[in-house]
């Protein structure tokens, strides 16, 4: 009796397990595979006005170092650092008494030479009638005339010495060669200076116009040359150290004639008007060189990934499957978006997020996102114009 009851319990449990197993298998077979949703952007062609940025050093168009031409002690400094001076204004005076003495000595020599000329002239005038009356020989007249010639030559030499002494004496007053702003003043009163000093007395910088110097590598040079940037002399902009735009536009003036063998770069010079004297020699800034990229696409950087230096996106095909696609990009200045120049076509759907979990051939459900709702595309500073394709 007990054995029969035990067998009945075992049979009942077996039937229950079979029912549960069948039920689970039925649920598995009836549950369909889930297709995940992904946000996508349908791209359209655009003309994008962007710019390349390069660090620059500012210099006045006239930036003249002031050195003394004679040796002497600084007797007086007439200017202060940062002061604006006019051309010809006295900056320094030097104490060099020997030049004052030379000036007085050569001036006295002129007076003496003039007296000698007068005496020689009198001798000639006296000799002429005596020769005519044959009281003295012509030789004596010739000798008197030669003495007059020598006296005139001595006078000319004395005048030249005086002019030279006057020039040297004038060098004790050091004046501004151009109008501009005074730089640093490393030498103080009483300092002994000469033309061989290691650093200048100061600099005078004319900053009504300023030069912006920067360097570009060979690849960038070729890029600019092919689009005619150096020939067309397009306007360029300047970004100040506080990230505000300078209110004057500039132009590229010159490019060095040969590449620097050590750095592999070209030196470029742009010029800007500086009517308010805001820019000073030695300032740093950033030059912005414009360029227009036509028929390009704009996508957020977060929609891309890199493999071995290449940039890729996932594009949805007609079967709602994603395909890994290599693209050629240029970074925007915001650092949040890419300008795509190759690899996409108008109407392509680019997956925006969650790309780390995707692989080519995976089916997804697309959720369209407007470009205006993508914050990374709203942060760019480039001017974007949609083209009609």
ZATORPA-778010 format. One record per residue (C-alpha): residue in one letter; x, y, z. Coordinates in nm, 2 decimals, always signed. Each point is the difference from the previous one (the first is absolute). Example, Ala and Ser with C-alpha at 12.3 -4.5 7.8 and 13.67 -1.06 7.14 Angstrom:
<kedrens>
KEDREN, code, x, y, z
KEDREN, a, +1.23, -0.45, +0.78
KEDREN, s, +0.14, +0.34, -0.07
</kedrens>
This chain:
<kedrens>
KEDREN, code, x, y, z
KEDREN, x, +0.00, +0.00, +0.00
KEDREN, x, +0.28, +0.24, +0.09
KEDREN, x, +0.19, -0.09, -0.31
KEDREN, x, -0.30, +0.07, -0.22
KEDREN, x, -0.05, +0.34, +0.17
KEDREN, x, +0.37, +0.09, -0.06
KEDREN, x, -0.02, -0.08, -0.37
KEDREN, x, -0.31, +0.21, -0.04
KEDREN, x, +0.18, +0.30, +0.15
KEDREN, x, +0.30, -0.04, -0.23
KEDREN, x, -0.23, -0.03, -0.30
KEDREN, x, -0.18, +0.32, +0.10
KEDREN, x, +0.33, +0.20, +0.04
KEDREN, x, +0.13, -0.12, -0.33
KEDREN, x, -0.32, +0.12, -0.18
KEDREN, x, +0.03, +0.34, +0.17
KEDREN, x, +0.37, +0.04, -0.11
KEDREN, x, -0.09, -0.09, -0.36
KEDREN, x, -0.28, +0.26, -0.01
KEDREN, x, +0.23, +0.27, +0.14
KEDREN, x, +0.27, -0.09, -0.25
KEDREN, x, -0.24, +0.01, -0.29
KEDREN, x, -0.14, +0.33, +0.12
KEDREN, x, +0.35, +0.16, +0.01
KEDREN, x, +0.10, -0.13, -0.34
KEDREN, x, -0.33, +0.14, -0.14
KEDREN, x, +0.07, +0.34, +0.15
KEDREN, x, +0.36, +0.01, -0.14
KEDREN, x, -0.11, -0.10, -0.35
KEDREN, x, -0.29, +0.25, +0.00
KEDREN, x, +0.21, +0.30, +0.13
KEDREN, x, +0.14, +0.20, -0.30
KEDREN, x, +0.36, +0.16, -0.01
KEDREN, x, -0.01, +0.36, +0.12
KEDREN, x, +0.13, +0.27, -0.25
KEDREN, x, +0.16, +0.29, +0.19
KEDREN, x, -0.08, +0.37, -0.07
KEDREN, x, +0.29, +0.23, -0.10
KEDREN, x, -0.01, +0.38, -0.06
KEDREN, x, +0.11, +0.09, -0.36
KEDREN, x, +0.07, +0.32, -0.19
KEDREN, x, -0.09, +0.03, -0.37
KEDREN, x, +0.29, +0.20, -0.14
KEDREN, x, -0.03, +0.27, -0.27
KEDREN, x, +0.27, +0.19, -0.19
KEDREN, x, +0.12, +0.34, +0.13
KEDREN, x, +0.25, +0.28, -0.08
KEDREN, x, +0.20, +0.06, +0.31
KEDREN, x, +0.21, +0.31, +0.05
KEDREN, x, +0.27, -0.10, +0.25
KEDREN, x, +0.35, +0.13, +0.08
KEDREN, x, +0.34, -0.13, +0.09
KEDREN, x, +0.16, +0.14, +0.31
KEDREN, x, +0.37, +0.07, +0.06
KEDREN, x, +0.18, +0.17, +0.30
KEDREN, x, +0.16, +0.33, -0.10
KEDREN, x, +0.25, +0.25, +0.14
KEDREN, x, -0.08, +0.37, -0.04
KEDREN, x, +0.26, +0.26, -0.09
KEDREN, x, -0.03, +0.36, -0.11
KEDREN, x, +0.07, +0.07, -0.36
KEDREN, x, +0.29, +0.21, +0.12
KEDREN, x, +0.17, -0.15, +0.31
KEDREN, x, +0.33, +0.18, +0.03
KEDREN, x, +0.27, -0.08, +0.26
KEDREN, x, +0.18, +0.31, +0.13
KEDREN, x, +0.37, -0.02, +0.04
KEDREN, x, +0.25, +0.28, +0.08
KEDREN, x, +0.25, +0.09, -0.27
KEDREN, x, +0.26, +0.13, +0.24
KEDREN, x, +0.12, -0.10, +0.35
KEDREN, x, -0.12, +0.20, +0.29
KEDREN, x, -0.18, +0.00, +0.33
KEDREN, x, -0.38, +0.04, +0.01
KEDREN, x, -0.06, +0.35, +0.13
KEDREN, x, -0.38, +0.02, -0.04
KEDREN, x, -0.29, -0.22, -0.11
KEDREN, x, -0.28, +0.20, -0.14
KEDREN, x, -0.26, -0.27, -0.05
KEDREN, x, -0.16, -0.29, +0.19
KEDREN, x, -0.10, -0.35, -0.10
KEDREN, x, -0.32, -0.02, -0.20
KEDREN, x, +0.01, +0.37, -0.08
KEDREN, x, -0.10, +0.12, -0.35
KEDREN, x, +0.27, +0.21, -0.17
KEDREN, x, +0.01, +0.20, -0.32
KEDREN, x, +0.27, -0.04, -0.26
KEDREN, x, +0.30, +0.22, +0.09
KEDREN, x, -0.09, +0.02, +0.37
KEDREN, x, +0.30, -0.02, +0.23
KEDREN, x, +0.02, -0.33, +0.20
KEDREN, x, +0.34, +0.01, +0.17
KEDREN, x, +0.29, +0.23, +0.05
KEDREN, x, +0.35, -0.12, +0.05
KEDREN, x, +0.28, +0.16, +0.20
KEDREN, x, +0.31, -0.01, -0.24
KEDREN, x, +0.21, +0.32, +0.06
KEDREN, x, +0.26, -0.10, -0.25
KEDREN, x, -0.25, +0.06, -0.28
KEDREN, x, -0.07, +0.35, +0.13
KEDREN, x, +0.37, +0.07, +0.01
KEDREN, x, +0.04, -0.13, -0.36
KEDREN, x, -0.28, +0.23, -0.11
KEDREN, x, +0.17, +0.31, +0.16
KEDREN, x, +0.34, -0.10, -0.13
KEDREN, x, -0.11, -0.05, -0.36
KEDREN, x, -0.20, +0.32, +0.01
KEDREN, x, +0.31, +0.19, +0.10
KEDREN, x, +0.19, -0.18, -0.28
KEDREN, x, -0.24, +0.14, -0.25
KEDREN, x, +0.06, +0.35, +0.12
KEDREN, x, +0.38, -0.05, -0.02
KEDREN, x, -0.04, -0.15, -0.35
KEDREN, x, -0.21, +0.30, -0.11
KEDREN, x, +0.27, +0.24, +0.12
KEDREN, x, +0.27, -0.20, -0.19
KEDREN, x, -0.22, +0.03, -0.32
KEDREN, x, -0.03, +0.37, +0.05
KEDREN, x, +0.38, +0.04, +0.04
KEDREN, x, +0.07, -0.21, -0.30
KEDREN, x, -0.25, +0.20, -0.21
KEDREN, x, +0.17, +0.32, +0.10
KEDREN, x, +0.34, -0.14, -0.10
KEDREN, x, -0.14, -0.09, -0.34
KEDREN, x, -0.16, +0.35, -0.05
KEDREN, x, +0.33, +0.16, +0.10
KEDREN, x, +0.21, -0.21, -0.23
KEDREN, x, -0.21, +0.05, -0.32
KEDREN, x, +0.09, +0.38, -0.06
KEDREN, x, +0.37, -0.06, +0.10
KEDREN, x, +0.02, -0.28, -0.26
KEDREN, x, -0.16, +0.23, -0.26
KEDREN, x, +0.27, +0.26, +0.07
KEDREN, x, +0.26, -0.28, +0.01
KEDREN, x, +0.11, +0.10, +0.35
KEDREN, x, -0.04, -0.37, +0.10
KEDREN, x, +0.01, -0.31, -0.20
KEDREN, x, -0.30, -0.20, -0.11
KEDREN, x, +0.12, -0.28, +0.21
KEDREN, x, -0.08, +0.20, +0.32
KEDREN, x, -0.35, +0.06, -0.13
KEDREN, x, -0.05, -0.37, -0.08
KEDREN, x, +0.13, -0.08, +0.35
KEDREN, x, -0.25, +0.24, +0.16
KEDREN, x, -0.29, -0.15, -0.21
KEDREN, x, +0.11, -0.35, +0.11
KEDREN, x, +0.00, +0.12, +0.36
KEDREN, x, -0.36, +0.13, -0.05
KEDREN, x, -0.11, -0.34, -0.15
KEDREN, x, +0.15, -0.18, +0.30
KEDREN, x, -0.17, +0.24, +0.24
KEDREN, x, -0.34, -0.06, -0.16
KEDREN, x, +0.06, -0.38, +0.02
KEDREN, x, +0.09, +0.04, +0.37
KEDREN, x, -0.32, +0.19, +0.05
KEDREN, x, -0.21, -0.27, -0.17
KEDREN, x, +0.17, -0.26, +0.22
KEDREN, x, -0.07, +0.20, +0.31
KEDREN, x, -0.37, +0.04, -0.11
KEDREN, x, -0.02, -0.38, -0.06
KEDREN, x, +0.15, -0.07, +0.35
KEDREN, x, -0.25, +0.24, +0.15
KEDREN, x, -0.29, -0.17, -0.18
KEDREN, x, +0.12, -0.34, +0.13
KEDREN, x, +0.04, +0.14, +0.35
KEDREN, x, -0.35, +0.15, -0.02
KEDREN, x, -0.14, -0.34, -0.11
KEDREN, x, +0.17, -0.18, +0.29
KEDREN, x, -0.12, +0.26, +0.24
KEDREN, x, -0.35, -0.03, -0.13
KEDREN, x, +0.03, -0.37, +0.08
KEDREN, x, -0.01, +0.09, +0.37
KEDREN, x, -0.37, +0.07, -0.06
KEDREN, x, -0.18, -0.32, -0.10
KEDREN, x, -0.33, +0.06, -0.17
KEDREN, x, -0.29, -0.22, -0.12
KEDREN, x, +0.05, -0.10, -0.37
KEDREN, x, -0.38, -0.06, -0.04
KEDREN, x, -0.32, +0.08, +0.19
KEDREN, x, -0.10, -0.29, +0.23
KEDREN, x, -0.01, -0.15, +0.35
KEDREN, x, +0.31, -0.04, +0.22
KEDREN, x, +0.09, -0.35, +0.11
KEDREN, x, +0.20, -0.10, +0.31
KEDREN, x, +0.27, +0.22, +0.14
KEDREN, x, +0.28, -0.23, +0.13
KEDREN, x, +0.26, +0.27, +0.06
KEDREN, x, -0.03, +0.26, +0.28
KEDREN, x, +0.16, +0.34, +0.06
KEDREN, x, +0.38, -0.02, +0.01
KEDREN, x, +0.03, -0.32, -0.20
KEDREN, x, +0.30, -0.01, -0.23
KEDREN, x, -0.13, -0.09, -0.35
KEDREN, x, +0.15, -0.03, -0.35
KEDREN, x, -0.09, -0.14, -0.34
KEDREN, x, +0.12, -0.35, +0.11
KEDREN, x, -0.25, -0.04, +0.29
KEDREN, x, -0.17, -0.34, +0.01
KEDREN, x, -0.36, +0.13, +0.01
KEDREN, x, -0.14, +0.32, -0.13
KEDREN, x, -0.08, +0.31, +0.20
KEDREN, x, -0.36, -0.06, -0.09
KEDREN, x, -0.22, -0.07, -0.30
KEDREN, x, -0.24, +0.23, -0.18
KEDREN, x, -0.30, -0.18, -0.15
KEDREN, x, -0.23, +0.15, -0.26
KEDREN, x, -0.32, -0.20, +0.05
KEDREN, x, -0.25, +0.20, -0.22
KEDREN, x, +0.03, -0.32, -0.21
KEDREN, x, +0.12, -0.33, +0.14
KEDREN, x, +0.15, -0.32, -0.15
KEDREN, x, -0.13, -0.34, +0.11
KEDREN, x, +0.27, -0.27, -0.05
KEDREN, x, -0.08, -0.37, +0.00
KEDREN, x, +0.12, -0.33, -0.15
KEDREN, x, -0.17, -0.27, -0.21
KEDREN, x, +0.12, -0.34, -0.10
KEDREN, x, +0.06, -0.12, -0.35
KEDREN, x, -0.33, -0.18, -0.02
KEDREN, x, -0.20, +0.31, +0.10
KEDREN, x, +0.20, +0.21, -0.24
KEDREN, x, -0.09, -0.22, -0.29
KEDREN, x, -0.36, +0.00, +0.11
KEDREN, x, -0.01, +0.38, +0.01
KEDREN, x, +0.19, +0.04, -0.32
KEDREN, x, -0.23, -0.23, -0.20
KEDREN, x, -0.31, +0.21, +0.10
KEDREN, x, +0.19, +0.32, -0.08
KEDREN, x, -0.01, +0.14, +0.35
KEDREN, x, +0.34, +0.17, -0.04
KEDREN, x, -0.09, +0.16, -0.34
KEDREN, x, -0.35, +0.11, +0.09
KEDREN, x, +0.11, +0.16, +0.33
KEDREN, x, -0.33, -0.08, +0.17
KEDREN, x, -0.08, +0.18, +0.33
KEDREN, x, +0.11, -0.18, +0.31
KEDREN, x, -0.12, +0.05, +0.36
KEDREN, x, +0.18, +0.03, +0.33
KEDREN, x, -0.11, -0.16, +0.33
KEDREN, x, +0.14, +0.18, +0.31
KEDREN, x, +0.13, -0.18, +0.31
KEDREN, x, -0.34, +0.06, +0.18
KEDREN, x, -0.17, -0.19, -0.29
KEDREN, x, -0.16, +0.32, -0.14
KEDREN, x, +0.03, +0.09, -0.37
KEDREN, x, +0.22, +0.29, -0.09
KEDREN, x, -0.22, +0.26, -0.18
KEDREN, x, +0.23, +0.04, -0.30
KEDREN, x, +0.04, -0.24, -0.29
KEDREN, x, +0.34, -0.07, -0.14
KEDREN, x, +0.17, -0.15, -0.30
KEDREN, x, +0.28, -0.24, -0.06
KEDREN, x, +0.29, +0.20, -0.15
KEDREN, x, +0.29, -0.24, -0.05
KEDREN, x, +0.11, -0.36, +0.02
KEDREN, x, +0.36, -0.10, +0.04
KEDREN, x, +0.17, -0.10, -0.33
KEDREN, x, +0.13, -0.33, +0.14
KEDREN, x, -0.08, -0.26, +0.26
KEDREN, x, +0.19, +0.00, +0.32
KEDREN, x, +0.21, -0.31, -0.01
KEDREN, x, +0.01, -0.04, +0.38
KEDREN, x, -0.38, +0.04, +0.07
KEDREN, x, -0.14, -0.09, -0.35
KEDREN, x, -0.22, +0.31, +0.01
KEDREN, x, -0.06, +0.32, -0.18
KEDREN, x, -0.01, +0.34, +0.17
KEDREN, x, -0.31, +0.21, -0.08
KEDREN, x, -0.07, +0.36, +0.07
KEDREN, x, -0.34, +0.17, +0.02
KEDREN, x, -0.06, +0.37, +0.05
KEDREN, x, -0.28, +0.17, +0.21
KEDREN, x, -0.10, +0.36, +0.05
KEDREN, x, +0.02, +0.09, +0.37
KEDREN, x, -0.17, +0.34, +0.02
KEDREN, x, -0.06, -0.02, +0.38
KEDREN, x, +0.35, -0.13, +0.08
KEDREN, x, -0.16, -0.30, +0.17
KEDREN, x, +0.27, -0.24, -0.13
KEDREN, x, +0.36, +0.05, +0.12
KEDREN, x, +0.32, -0.15, -0.11
KEDREN, x, +0.05, -0.34, +0.17
KEDREN, x, -0.37, -0.08, +0.04
KEDREN, x, -0.12, -0.35, -0.08
KEDREN, x, -0.32, -0.08, -0.19
KEDREN, x, -0.16, -0.25, -0.23
KEDREN, x, -0.05, +0.06, -0.37
KEDREN, x, -0.31, -0.14, -0.17
KEDREN, x, +0.03, -0.08, -0.37
KEDREN, x, -0.34, -0.06, -0.16
KEDREN, x, -0.09, -0.28, -0.24
KEDREN, x, -0.32, -0.14, -0.15
KEDREN, x, -0.07, -0.37, -0.02
KEDREN, x, -0.27, -0.07, -0.26
KEDREN, x, -0.25, -0.29, -0.01
KEDREN, x, +0.11, -0.14, +0.34
KEDREN, x, -0.19, -0.16, +0.28
KEDREN, x, -0.01, +0.09, +0.37
KEDREN, x, -0.02, -0.28, +0.27
KEDREN, x, +0.07, -0.01, +0.38
KEDREN, x, +0.33, -0.15, +0.09
KEDREN, x, -0.18, -0.24, +0.24
KEDREN, x, -0.14, -0.18, -0.30
KEDREN, x, +0.35, -0.10, -0.12
KEDREN, x, +0.26, -0.25, +0.11
KEDREN, x, +0.36, -0.06, -0.11
KEDREN, x, +0.18, -0.31, -0.12
KEDREN, x, +0.37, +0.02, -0.09
KEDREN, x, -0.01, +0.37, -0.06
KEDREN, x, -0.31, -0.01, -0.21
KEDREN, x, -0.34, +0.16, +0.10
KEDREN, x, -0.31, -0.21, -0.04
KEDREN, x, -0.38, +0.04, +0.04
KEDREN, x, -0.29, -0.24, -0.01
KEDREN, x, -0.24, +0.06, -0.29
KEDREN, x, -0.34, -0.16, -0.02
KEDREN, x, -0.08, -0.18, -0.33
KEDREN, x, -0.34, -0.07, -0.17
KEDREN, x, -0.03, -0.32, +0.20
KEDREN, x, +0.03, +0.19, +0.33
KEDREN, x, +0.34, -0.15, +0.05
KEDREN, x, +0.30, +0.20, +0.11
KEDREN, x, +0.32, +0.01, -0.21
KEDREN, x, +0.34, +0.12, +0.12
KEDREN, x, +0.10, +0.28, -0.23
KEDREN, x, +0.34, +0.18, -0.02
KEDREN, x, -0.02, +0.38, -0.03
KEDREN, x, +0.24, +0.29, -0.06
KEDREN, x, -0.04, +0.27, +0.26
KEDREN, x, +0.11, +0.35, +0.10
KEDREN, x, -0.04, +0.10, +0.37
KEDREN, x, -0.21, +0.31, +0.08
KEDREN, x, +0.14, +0.27, +0.22
KEDREN, x, -0.25, -0.10, +0.28
KEDREN, x, +0.16, -0.35, +0.02
KEDREN, x, -0.35, -0.15, +0.02
KEDREN, x, -0.08, -0.07, -0.36
KEDREN, x, +0.16, -0.12, -0.33
KEDREN, x, -0.03, +0.14, -0.35
KEDREN, x, -0.02, -0.31, -0.23
KEDREN, x, +0.15, +0.05, -0.35
KEDREN, x, +0.00, -0.36, -0.12
KEDREN, x, -0.18, -0.33, +0.09
KEDREN, x, -0.36, +0.12, +0.03
KEDREN, x, -0.27, +0.10, -0.25
KEDREN, x, -0.31, +0.21, +0.04
KEDREN, x, -0.28, -0.19, +0.17
KEDREN, x, +0.22, -0.25, +0.19
KEDREN, x, -0.11, -0.08, +0.35
KEDREN, x, +0.28, +0.02, +0.25
KEDREN, x, -0.04, -0.17, +0.34
KEDREN, x, +0.06, +0.26, +0.27
KEDREN, x, +0.05, -0.19, +0.33
KEDREN, x, +0.06, -0.34, +0.15
KEDREN, x, +0.23, -0.10, -0.29
KEDREN, x, +0.23, -0.20, +0.23
KEDREN, x, -0.26, -0.28, +0.01
KEDREN, x, -0.04, -0.01, -0.38
KEDREN, x, +0.15, -0.21, -0.27
KEDREN, x, -0.05, +0.00, -0.38
KEDREN, x, -0.31, -0.19, -0.10
KEDREN, x, -0.19, +0.06, +0.32
KEDREN, x, -0.36, +0.09, -0.05
KEDREN, x, -0.13, +0.30, +0.19
KEDREN, x, -0.31, +0.22, +0.03
KEDREN, x, +0.08, +0.36, -0.09
KEDREN, x, -0.13, +0.30, +0.19
KEDREN, x, +0.05, +0.32, -0.20
KEDREN, x, +0.16, +0.30, +0.18
KEDREN, x, +0.00, +0.35, -0.14
KEDREN, x, +0.33, +0.17, -0.05
KEDREN, x, -0.13, +0.30, +0.21
KEDREN, x, -0.04, -0.24, +0.30
KEDREN, x, +0.36, -0.11, +0.00
KEDREN, x, +0.19, +0.22, +0.24
KEDREN, x, +0.35, -0.08, -0.15
KEDREN, x, -0.11, +0.14, -0.33
KEDREN, x, -0.14, +0.32, +0.16
KEDREN, x, +0.33, +0.08, +0.17
KEDREN, x, +0.21, +0.04, -0.31
KEDREN, x, +0.12, +0.35, -0.09
KEDREN, x, +0.02, -0.06, -0.38
KEDREN, x, -0.25, +0.16, -0.23
KEDREN, x, -0.21, -0.28, -0.16
KEDREN, x, -0.22, +0.03, -0.31
KEDREN, x, -0.22, -0.29, -0.11
KEDREN, x, +0.02, -0.07, -0.37
KEDREN, x, -0.29, -0.11, -0.21
KEDREN, x, +0.06, -0.36, -0.12
</kedrens>
